[in-house]
Amino acid sequence: MKILLLGPGGQLGHELQRTLRPLGTLITAGRSDRCEIRADLGAPESLDAALAASCPDLIVNAAAYTAVDQAESDYETALRINGEALGVIGAYGRQAGAPVVHFSTDYVFAGDADRPYREEDPVDPVNAYGRSKLAGEKALRESGADHLIFRTAWVYGNHGKNFLRSILRHAESRDRLTIVDDQHGAPAWSRMLAQLSTAAMQRCIDADNWRERSGIYHLSATGQTSWYGFAEAFLTHAAASGWIGRAPELAPIPTSEFPTPAKRPAYSVLDNGRFQKSFGLQVPTWQEQLALCLADFHQPHD
């Protein structure tokens, strides 16, 4: 089986390179010179060429336009990468009989719920990034390709730019940090997401039932916290492990004191029940995922 991985350089794509290799021959495609095939989701002609050159049996898309604030003023680019490109990928998948696995976001919801979001709940993005990702979901569903769409949220990891590394960097130079405490979600470790999504793909391959399992699944972490709670848990561990001299004072602030061009959902918790039931896989709590990440966090990574 030939597997095409789009976007191998991001937090999730980096981890998927490891987990997908046992499934078959992995081909990476992206804008980096490290990729085996050059592909740019913002340029449909390069995407068509990458798909034709690789002739994949399975397409995994971890590429995305993730500059949430910039998308407010550059929606055309965000829509082309996060939305229209999925129509191109889906069209190829339908014609070639190649299933497509795609990662979406909690930002398709308004963030005003009082319980974890389920897949069938109404979508209502509050920012341009969320609208572009919702357009991608729609384009892939309507393409006719067999597909798995995994909505996730609050992704962090051991690789690349992310919340944990930003907090650690600031903690080394500041005595006091202000952290938003009125946005709630379930932080998801990129490696856990890669492992769980790959295990789901393996089940589809083994049972040869991609069509029956096609659809949207929520995949993040169980439980919930705030950005403040997440930072507090991380810095307590960092201080105890000697990564920093001492944990800085943390001050909770409301979102209104940290204005950004793009509005963020106040509530981003996703219900993982359908994923767990459909694939027979358990999604760990955010605390368990953080502990596993921290056991490896201090090690250098490429």
C-alpha positions in Angstrom: 0.0 0.0 0.0 1.3 3.5 -0.9 0.4 6.2 1.5 0.7 9.9 0.6 1.1 12.2 3.6 0.5 15.8 2.9 1.9 18.3 5.5 4.6 16.1 7.2 6.4 19.1 8.7 3.7 20.2 11.2 3.1 19.0 14.7 0.7 16.3 13.7 2.4 15.5 10.4 5.7 15.0 12.2 4.2 12.3 14.4 2.2 10.7 11.5 5.4 10.0 9.7 6.3 7.6 12.5 2.9 5.9 12.9 2.0 5.5 9.2 5.2 3.8 8.1 4.2 0.4 9.4 1.1 0.5 7.3 2.9 0.6 3.9 5.2 2.7 1.7 5.0 6.3 3.0 5.5 9.2 0.6 5.7 12.7 2.0 4.5 15.7 0.1 4.8 19.4 1.0 6.6 22.6 0.4 9.8 21.6 2.3 12.8 20.3 0.5 12.8 17.4 2.9 9.6 16.1 1.3 9.8 13.5 -1.4 7.3 15.3 -3.6 6.7 19.0 -3.8 3.1 20.0 -3.2 1.4 23.2 -2.1 -2.3 23.1 -1.1 -2.5 26.7 -2.1 -1.6 25.8 -5.7 -4.1 23.3 -7.2 -1.8 22.4 -10.1 1.0 21.3 -7.8 -1.4 19.2 -5.8 -2.7 17.5 -8.9 0.8 16.8 -10.0 1.7 15.3 -6.5 -1.3 13.0 -6.6 -0.6 11.9 -10.1 3.1 11.3 -9.4 2.5 9.3 -6.2 -0.5 7.3 -7.2 -1.4 6.7 -3.6 -3.8 4.0 -2.2 -4.4 6.1 0.9 -4.2 9.9 1.3 -3.6 11.5 4.7 -3.9 15.2 4.8 -2.2 16.9 7.8 -1.5 20.1 5.9 -3.4 23.3 6.8 -3.4 27.0 6.9 -3.2 27.5 10.7 -2.6 31.2 11.1 -5.9 31.9 12.8 -5.5 35.6 13.2 -4.0 36.2 9.8 -6.9 34.3 8.2 -9.2 37.3 9.1 -7.4 39.4 6.6 -6.3 36.7 4.2 -9.4 34.5 4.0 -8.9 33.8 0.3 -5.6 31.9 1.0 -7.0 30.1 4.0 -10.0 29.0 2.0 -7.9 27.8 -0.9 -5.7 25.7 1.4 -8.2 24.5 4.1 -11.2 24.3 1.8 -10.8 24.1 -1.9 -7.8 21.8 -1.8 -9.9 19.2 -0.2 -12.2 19.2 -3.2 -9.1 18.4 -5.4 -7.9 15.7 -3.0 -11.4 14.2 -2.7 -11.9 14.1 -6.5 -8.7 12.2 -6.9 -9.6 9.8 -4.1 -13.0 9.1 -5.6 -11.6 8.4 -9.1 -8.6 6.3 -7.8 -10.5 4.5 -5.1 -8.1 5.9 -2.5 -9.6 6.8 0.9 -8.8 10.2 2.3 -8.1 11.0 5.9 -8.3 14.6 6.9 -7.9 16.6 10.2 -10.3 19.3 11.0 -11.0 21.5 14.1 -13.3 22.4 17.0 -13.4 25.9 15.4 -16.3 24.8 13.2 -18.4 25.3 16.3 -19.5 28.6 17.9 -18.1 27.6 21.3 -21.2 28.4 23.3 -22.2 24.9 24.3 -22.6 23.6 27.9 -21.5 20.0 27.2 -18.9 18.4 24.9 -19.7 18.8 21.2 -21.0 15.8 19.3 -20.4 15.3 15.6 -24.1 16.0 14.7 -24.3 19.3 16.6 -24.9 22.4 14.5 -21.8 24.1 13.2 -21.4 27.9 13.3 -17.8 29.1 13.1 -17.0 32.4 14.8 -13.9 33.2 12.7 -12.5 33.0 9.2 -10.2 30.0 10.0 -13.2 28.0 11.2 -15.2 28.9 8.1 -12.3 27.7 5.9 -12.0 24.4 7.7 -15.7 23.8 7.6 -15.5 24.4 3.8 -12.9 21.7 3.6 -15.1 19.2 5.5 -17.9 20.0 3.1 -15.8 19.7 0.0 -14.4 16.3 1.1 -17.8 14.9 2.0 -19.3 16.0 -1.3 -16.4 14.7 -3.4 -17.7 11.1 -3.1 -14.4 9.8 -1.8 -14.3 7.4 1.1 -13.1 9.5 4.0 -12.4 9.9 7.7 -12.5 13.4 9.0 -11.0 13.8 12.5 -12.0 17.0 14.3 -9.5 17.8 17.0 -8.7 20.7 19.3 -5.9 22.4 21.3 -3.1 20.4 19.7 0.3 20.6 21.3 3.5 18.5 21.0 7.2 17.9 21.3 7.9 19.3 17.9 7.6 22.8 16.4 5.9 25.9 17.8 3.2 25.2 20.3 1.7 26.4 23.6 3.9 24.4 25.9 7.2 25.6 24.3 5.9 29.2 24.3 5.0 29.0 28.0 8.4 27.4 28.9 10.3 30.1 27.0 8.4 32.9 28.8 8.7 31.2 32.2 12.5 31.3 31.9 12.5 35.0 31.6 9.5 36.3 33.5 8.4 36.2 37.1 4.7 36.5 36.3 2.6 35.2 33.4 -1.0 36.1 32.6 -3.0 33.2 31.1 -6.5 33.2 29.7 -8.8 31.3 32.1 -12.3 31.5 30.4 -11.6 29.4 27.4 -12.1 25.7 28.0 -11.0 22.7 26.0 -9.2 19.3 26.2 -5.5 19.6 25.2 -4.5 16.9 22.8 -1.0 15.6 22.3 0.0 15.4 18.7 1.6 12.0 19.1 -1.5 10.5 20.7 -3.6 11.9 17.9 -1.3 10.3 15.4 -1.3 6.9 17.2 -5.1 6.8 17.6 -5.9 8.0 14.1 -3.4 5.5 12.6 -5.0 2.7 14.6 -8.4 3.7 13.2 -7.0 3.6 9.7 -5.5 0.2 10.4 -8.9 -1.1 11.4 -10.5 0.2 8.2 -7.7 -1.4 6.2 -8.0 -4.8 8.0 -11.8 -4.9 7.7 -11.9 -3.2 4.2 -14.8 -1.1 5.3 -13.8 2.4 4.5 -17.2 3.2 3.0 -19.2 2.0 6.0 -17.0 4.0 8.4 -16.7 7.1 6.3 -17.7 10.2 8.2 -16.7 12.8 10.9 -15.3 11.7 14.2 -14.2 13.8 17.2 -10.7 13.0 18.4 -9.0 15.0 21.1 -8.7 14.2 24.8 -11.2 13.4 27.5 -11.9 15.8 30.4 -11.5 19.5 30.2 -9.4 22.5 31.5 -8.6 26.1 30.7 -5.5 27.5 29.1 -4.6 28.6 32.7 -5.1 25.1 34.1 -3.1 23.6 31.3 -0.2 26.1 31.9 -0.3 25.5 35.6 -0.1 21.7 35.3 2.8 22.0 32.8 4.8 24.6 34.8 4.4 22.7 38.1 6.0 19.7 36.3 8.7 21.9 34.7 9.8 23.3 38.0 9.8 19.9 39.7 11.9 18.5 36.9 14.4 21.3 37.0 13.7 22.7 33.6 13.2 26.1 35.1 14.5 27.5 38.4 11.0 28.0 39.8 7.6 28.3 38.4 6.5 31.9 37.8 3.4 33.4 39.3 0.4 32.7 37.1 -2.4 35.2 36.9 -5.8 34.2 35.3 -7.3 36.8 33.0 -10.4 36.9 30.8 -10.3 36.7 27.1 -11.3 40.3 27.0 -7.9 41.3 28.4 -6.1 39.5 25.6 -7.7 40.8 22.4 -6.9 39.1 19.1 -8.0 39.8 15.5 -9.9 36.4 15.4 -12.5 35.5 18.0 -11.8 32.2 19.8 -14.5 29.8 20.8 -15.0 30.0 24.6 -15.8 26.2 24.8 -13.9 23.7 22.6 -14.5 20.4 24.4 -15.3 17.5 22.0 -17.1 14.3 22.7 -14.9 11.4 21.7 -17.7 8.8 22.2 -18.4 8.0 18.5 -14.7 7.5 17.8 -14.2 5.2 20.8 -17.3 3.1 20.0 -16.7 2.9 16.2 -13.0 1.9 16.4 -12.8 0.2 19.8 -10.1 2.6 20.9 -9.8 4.5 24.2 -9.0 8.2 24.2 -6.9 9.1 27.3 -7.6 12.1 29.5 -5.8 15.4 28.8 -3.8 14.8 32.1 -2.7 11.3 30.9 -1.7 12.7 27.5 0.3 15.6 29.1 2.1 13.1 31.4 3.1 11.0 28.4 4.3 14.0 26.5 6.3 15.4 29.4 8.1 12.1 29.9 9.6 12.8 26.4 9.4 16.6 26.3 12.9 17.5 27.4 14.5 15.3 24.8 15.8 17.0 21.7 13.8 16.4 18.5 14.4 17.0 14.8 
